[in-house]
C-alpha cells in the first residue's frame, strides 16, 4: 500500500499514513487538532 507523509498546516503535526488513513484525514480533519485538510498537506 502506498505511503504518504501528512503535515498539518495548522498545528504542524507530521505523520506517515497509508491511503486509507489519508482518506480518513481528508474527510475528518487533522487527527490532532481537527482542522480541515486538503490534498496539499500530503506528500509521497
C-alpha positions in Angstrom: 0.0 0.0 0.0 1.2 3.5 -0.8 2.6 5.6 2.0 2.2 9.4 2.4 3.5 12.0 4.8 0.9 14.2 6.3 1.9 17.6 7.6 -0.9 19.7 9.2 -0.6 23.4 8.2 -2.4 24.4 11.4 -0.6 22.5 14.2 2.5 21.2 12.4 1.8 17.5 13.2 3.7 15.2 10.9 2.7 11.5 10.5 3.2 8.8 7.9 -0.1 7.4 6.7 -1.4 4.9 4.2 -4.2 5.5 1.6 -7.0 4.6 4.0 -5.7 6.9 6.7 -5.2 9.7 4.1 -8.8 9.4 3.1 -10.0 9.5 6.7 -7.9 12.5 7.5 -9.2 14.3 4.4 -12.8 13.6 5.5 -12.4 14.2 9.2 -9.6 16.7 9.6 -6.3 16.5 11.4 -6.2 13.7 14.0 -4.5 16.1 16.5 -6.3 19.4 16.1 -9.3 18.6 13.8 -8.5 21.3 11.3 -9.8 20.6 7.8 -7.1 19.5 5.5 -6.7 19.3 1.7 -4.5 17.3 -0.7 -1.6 19.8 -0.5 -0.9 18.6 3.1 0.1 15.2 1.9 3.3 14.2 0.1 4.6 10.9 -1.3 
